[in-house]
Amino acid sequence: MTTLIVADPWDQHAQAVAWALDVEGEPVHIWYTHDFPQKHHVSLRIGGDSPLSAAAPGISLYCTQHRHDFQAQDIETVWLRRWYQPAASSDLHPADTRFSQVESNEFVRSAINLLDERPRFWVNSVQAKSRADRKVVQLMNAAAVGLKTPLSLFSNDPEQIRGFFREHGGKVVYKPITGAAWVGEETSHATFTSILNEELLRNDGSLSNAPGIYQTLLDKRYELRVTVMGRTVVAAKIKSQRDGNYLTDWRANDFDENMGCERYAMPAEVEARCLALMERLGLVFGCIDIVVTTAGDYVFLEVNEMGQFLWLEGINPDLQLLDCFVRFLRSRDPRFVYDWRAPAYRYREYWETTQADGGNLPNPSRHVALPRTFEMRE
């Protein structure tokens, strides 16, 4: 009954869930892939005349603070929470850095795919993750199950983009295909959904060198963050259109009580379509973003196959998302249904417990720092 979590040391979702599983007495290992190969060693033992045959490969993680030895068949659950690429050591000669990076990345992929060679419970599987991470695939499949979607253009063609803008009377937003941030010494900028204007569309080079997503602007009443675990659907109403908040993209807010969220009962047909989309994409977990328009339409924006969800419980403890997710993992059931009993695990309790133990931040010296996405030139 072992759970393997692939994450980074600073991920509070992984730490909170591991805390709860440990309380349950269930073996759990967190693998920080970004620390490989600098901070720990990994070995895969397969075949030969040893008891570890190809049908039962062994995996060893030699970490800076401890060593985990386990057989692949002992792992019943794999949670691919955050999968970061390995980082080559700065001590290497520049000519060797690329080789180390490529070899290490392929090794990590091999180890994870090795686990996928035998049936076990994945959240989410490697294949499903790869497919569901493509936003154009999400929108196509959402429409196929009957969810409303914004009219969308994926393009780097300046004429197509400007034509789309004019066709819809200038009521168009831009979204990046992947999230990014430009990080400087004192300031940083992140990519959020932005309303377009003529000035932003004048430079052909800007449009053609970075393909993006262009969608019709929605007249929002409010937005929903819909967390799906198995067959359990927990919808939270986000008061994104309240005065003082960033109206176009709620992610630009501070995730605290000032934004506000509450549990929401979606129409049965919308919930059924969300579940149909998850099944169609092969996902057992995901966070779906939906806009409810002033006309009362439910419009699908995207599904993040490994989205953040505990911040919702941090704002509103009644959502019980930590307890629900822990029960979901322990059930190992893709059709899991939460019974909404009094929660055994609360996110705030996790914070209080870890703070009492001296805090929950890892020691940076034991880990490889996560990458700064882009360096800002000022």
C-alpha positions in Angstrom: 0.0 0.0 0.0 2.7 2.5 -1.1 2.1 5.9 -2.7 4.7 7.6 -4.8 4.3 11.4 -5.2 6.3 13.1 -7.9 6.6 16.8 -6.9 8.9 19.6 -5.8 10.0 20.3 -2.2 8.0 23.5 -2.0 4.7 22.1 -3.2 2.2 22.4 -0.3 -0.3 20.0 -2.0 2.3 17.2 -2.0 3.4 18.0 1.6 -0.2 18.2 3.0 -1.3 14.9 1.3 1.9 13.1 2.5 1.3 14.4 6.0 -2.2 12.9 6.0 -1.1 9.6 4.5 1.6 9.4 7.1 -1.0 9.9 9.8 -3.0 7.0 8.2 0.1 4.8 8.5 0.4 4.4 4.8 3.9 4.4 3.2 4.5 7.4 1.0 7.5 8.6 -0.9 8.0 12.0 -2.5 10.4 12.1 -5.4 11.8 15.5 -6.2 12.8 15.0 -9.8 14.4 18.4 -10.1 17.0 17.3 -7.4 18.2 14.5 -9.8 21.0 14.0 -10.5 22.7 16.6 -8.3 21.1 15.8 -4.9 20.3 12.1 -5.1 21.0 8.9 -6.9 18.5 6.6 -8.6 19.1 3.0 -9.7 16.8 0.7 -11.8 17.6 -3.0 -11.5 16.1 -5.3 -14.1 16.5 -8.8 -15.3 19.5 -11.1 -15.1 19.7 -14.0 -12.7 18.6 -11.9 -9.7 15.2 -12.3 -8.1 14.4 -8.9 -9.6 13.2 -10.0 -12.9 11.9 -7.8 -15.7 8.4 -8.4 -14.3 9.4 -7.0 -11.0 11.9 -4.2 -11.4 13.5 -2.6 -8.4 13.9 1.2 -7.9 16.3 2.8 -5.4 16.3 6.4 -4.5 19.4 7.5 -2.6 18.5 11.0 -1.3 20.6 13.5 0.7 18.8 12.7 3.9 17.5 9.2 3.5 17.4 6.2 1.2 14.3 4.6 -0.2 14.5 1.1 -1.6 11.3 -0.4 -2.9 10.1 -2.8 -5.6 8.1 -1.3 -8.4 5.3 -3.8 -7.7 4.9 -2.4 -4.2 3.8 1.0 -5.5 0.1 0.9 -5.8 -0.5 4.7 -6.5 1.5 7.2 -8.4 0.5 10.9 -8.1 2.3 12.9 -10.8 1.8 16.2 -9.0 4.7 18.2 -10.4 7.2 16.7 -12.8 10.2 19.0 -13.2 13.1 18.3 -15.5 16.4 17.5 -13.9 19.0 20.3 -13.7 22.6 19.8 -14.7 25.2 20.9 -12.2 26.8 24.3 -12.7 30.2 22.6 -11.9 30.1 20.9 -15.3 32.0 22.2 -18.3 29.5 24.1 -20.5 30.2 21.5 -23.3 28.9 18.7 -21.0 25.9 20.5 -19.6 23.6 19.6 -22.5 24.6 16.0 -22.4 24.0 15.7 -18.7 20.6 17.4 -19.0 19.4 15.2 -21.9 20.6 11.9 -20.2 19.1 12.8 -16.8 15.8 13.8 -18.3 15.5 10.6 -20.3 16.5 8.6 -17.2 13.7 10.2 -15.2 11.2 9.5 -18.0 12.4 5.9 -18.2 11.9 5.4 -14.4 8.3 6.9 -14.5 7.4 5.0 -17.6 8.8 1.8 -16.1 6.1 2.1 -13.4 3.5 2.4 -16.1 4.4 -1.0 -17.5 2.2 -2.7 -14.8 -1.4 -1.8 -13.7 -1.5 0.6 -10.8 -3.6 3.7 -9.8 -2.3 6.8 -11.6 -3.3 10.4 -10.9 -3.0 11.0 -13.8 -1.4 8.6 -16.2 1.6 9.7 -18.3 -0.3 9.3 -21.5 -3.4 11.1 -20.3 -1.3 13.9 -18.8 0.5 14.5 -22.1 -2.7 14.6 -24.1 -4.7 16.7 -21.7 -2.0 19.3 -21.4 -2.8 20.5 -24.9 -5.4 23.2 -24.7 -6.6 22.8 -28.2 -7.3 19.1 -27.5 -9.3 20.1 -24.4 -11.5 22.6 -26.2 -12.2 20.1 -29.0 -13.2 17.4 -26.6 -15.2 19.7 -24.4 -17.3 20.7 -27.4 -17.7 17.1 -28.3 -19.3 16.3 -24.9 -21.7 19.2 -25.2 -19.9 21.9 -23.1 -20.1 25.4 -24.5 -16.7 26.8 -25.4 -15.5 30.3 -26.5 -14.8 30.8 -30.2 -11.0 30.3 -30.3 -8.2 30.9 -32.7 -4.7 29.4 -32.1 -2.3 31.2 -34.4 0.9 33.1 -35.1 -0.4 34.6 -38.3 -0.7 38.4 -37.8 -3.3 38.8 -40.5 -5.5 35.9 -39.1 -5.2 37.3 -35.6 -6.1 40.9 -36.6 -8.9 39.6 -38.8 -10.3 37.6 -35.8 -10.1 40.7 -33.7 -12.0 42.9 -36.1 -14.5 40.1 -36.9 -15.6 40.3 -33.2 -15.6 44.0 -32.9 -12.4 44.1 -30.8 -13.9 42.1 -28.0 -11.1 39.5 -27.9 -8.7 38.3 -25.3 -5.2 36.8 -25.5 -4.1 33.8 -23.6 -0.6 32.1 -23.5 -0.5 28.5 -24.6 1.8 27.8 -21.6 2.1 29.8 -18.4 5.3 31.8 -18.0 6.8 34.6 -15.9 9.6 37.0 -16.5 11.6 37.3 -13.3 14.0 40.1 -12.5 15.9 41.1 -9.4 13.2 43.3 -8.1 10.2 42.9 -10.3 8.4 40.1 -12.2 5.6 39.8 -14.7 3.4 36.8 -15.4 1.2 35.9 -18.4 -2.5 36.2 -17.7 -5.5 36.5 -19.9 -5.5 40.0 -21.4 -8.0 42.1 -23.3 -6.6 43.1 -26.7 -6.6 46.4 -28.5 -5.3 47.7 -31.8 -2.0 48.9 -30.3 -1.2 45.4 -29.1 -1.7 43.9 -32.5 0.5 46.3 -34.6 3.8 44.5 -34.4 3.9 41.5 -36.8 7.1 40.1 -35.1 5.4 40.0 -31.7 2.5 38.1 -33.0 4.3 35.7 -35.3 7.2 34.7 -32.9 4.9 33.6 -30.1 1.8 31.7 -31.2 -1.1 32.3 -28.8 -4.7 31.7 -28.0 -7.2 34.3 -29.1 -10.8 34.0 -27.8 -14.0 36.0 -27.8 -14.5 38.1 -24.7 -17.1 36.6 -22.3 -19.6 38.7 -20.4 -19.0 37.2 -17.0 -21.3 37.0 -14.0 -18.9 34.9 -12.0 -16.6 32.0 -12.4 -16.4 28.4 -11.2 -13.4 26.3 -10.2 -14.5 22.7 -10.5 -12.3 20.1 -8.9 -12.9 16.5 -10.0 -11.7 13.5 -8.1 -12.9 10.2 -9.6 -16.7 10.8 -9.9 -16.7 13.4 -7.2 -17.3 17.0 -8.5 -16.6 19.9 -6.1 -17.6 23.2 -7.7 -16.5 26.5 -6.0 -18.0 29.8 -7.0 -15.3 32.5 -7.3 -16.5 36.1 -6.9 -14.2 37.2 -9.7 -16.3 40.2 -10.8 -16.3 41.9 -7.5 -15.0 45.4 -7.4 -11.3 45.7 -6.7 -10.3 42.3 -8.2 -8.7 41.6 -11.6 -11.8 41.0 -13.7 -10.3 39.3 -16.7 -8.3 36.6 -15.0 -8.9 35.7 -11.3 -5.5 34.1 -11.0 -4.0 37.6 -10.8 -5.6 38.0 -7.4 -4.1 37.1 -4.0 -5.6 33.7 -3.1 -7.1 34.8 0.2 -10.4 35.6 1.9 -10.7 38.9 0.1 -11.4 37.1 -3.2 -14.0 34.8 -1.6 -15.4 31.5 -2.8 -18.3 29.2 -1.8 -19.5 25.7 -2.6 -21.7 25.8 -5.7 -24.3 23.4 -7.0 -23.9 23.1 -10.8 -26.8 22.0 -13.0 -26.8 18.2 -13.3 -26.3 18.3 -17.1 -23.2 20.5 -16.8 -21.7 18.3 -14.1 -22.4 15.2 -16.3 -20.6 16.8 -19.2 -17.6 17.7 -17.1 -17.4 14.0 -16.0 -17.8 12.9 -19.6 -14.9 15.2 -20.6 -12.7 13.8 -17.9 -13.4 10.3 -19.0 -12.8 11.2 -22.7 -9.4 12.7 -21.8 -8.5 9.7 -19.5 -8.2 11.9 -16.4 -9.2 10.8 -12.9 -8.3 14.2 -11.4 -8.4 17.7 -12.8 -9.5 21.3 -12.1 -11.9 22.8 -14.6 -12.4 26.5 -15.1 -15.9 27.6 -16.1 -17.4 31.0 -16.7 -21.1 31.7 -15.9 -22.2 34.5 -18.2 -24.7 37.2 -17.5 -27.0 35.3 -19.9 -26.7 32.2 -17.7 -24.5 30.1 -20.0 -21.9 27.8 -18.6 -18.8 28.2 -20.7 -15.8 25.8 -20.4 -12.4 27.5 -20.5 -9.9 24.7 -19.7 -9.0 21.8 -17.5 -5.7 21.7 -15.6 -4.9 18.1 -15.2 -2.8 18.9 -12.1 -4.4 22.1 -10.9 -4.2 23.8 -7.5 -7.1 23.1 -5.3 -6.1 23.4 -1.6 -6.1 27.2 -1.8 -9.9 26.9 -2.1 -10.1 25.1 1.2 -7.7 27.7 2.7 -10.3 30.4 1.9 -13.4 28.2 2.7 -12.8 25.2 5.0 -16.3 23.8 4.2 -15.0 22.6 0.8 -13.1 19.7 2.5 -10.8 19.2 -0.5 -7.8 17.8 1.4 -9.8 15.1 3.1 -11.6 14.3 -0.2 -8.3 14.0 -2.1 -6.7 11.8 0.6 -9.8 9.5 0.6 -9.6 9.5 -3.2 -5.9 8.4 -3.3 -6.5 5.7 -0.6 -9.5 4.4 -2.5 -7.5 3.8 -5.7 -10.8 3.9 -7.4 -11.2 6.0 -10.6 -15.0 6.1 -9.9 -14.5 7.3 -6.3 -17.4 9.2 -4.7 -16.8 11.2 -1.5 -19.3 10.7 1.3 -19.0 14.2 2.7 -18.6 13.1 6.3 -16.9 15.2 8.9 -13.3 15.5 7.5 -10.5 13.7 9.2 -8.0 16.1 7.6 -8.2 19.8 7.2 -5.8 22.0 5.4 -5.6 24.5 8.2 -4.8 21.7 10.6 -1.9 20.7 8.4 -0.6 24.3 8.5 -1.0 24.6 12.3 0.7 21.2 12.8 3.7 21.9 10.6 4.1 25.4 12.1 4.1 23.9 15.6 6.9 21.6 14.4 9.0 24.5 13.2 7.5 25.4 9.9 6.9 23.5 6.6 9.5 25.1 4.4 12.3 22.8 3.1 15.9 23.6 3.7 17.1 25.2 0.4 20.6 23.8 0.8 19.2 20.2 0.4 17.5 20.9 -2.9 18.1 22.3 -6.3 16.3 25.6 -6.7 13.4 25.5 -9.1 14.0 27.3 -12.4 13.3 31.0 -12.9 11.2 30.7 -16.1 12.7 33.6 -17.9 15.3 36.1 -16.9 14.0 39.7 -17.3 16.3 42.1 -19.1 15.8 45.6 -17.6 
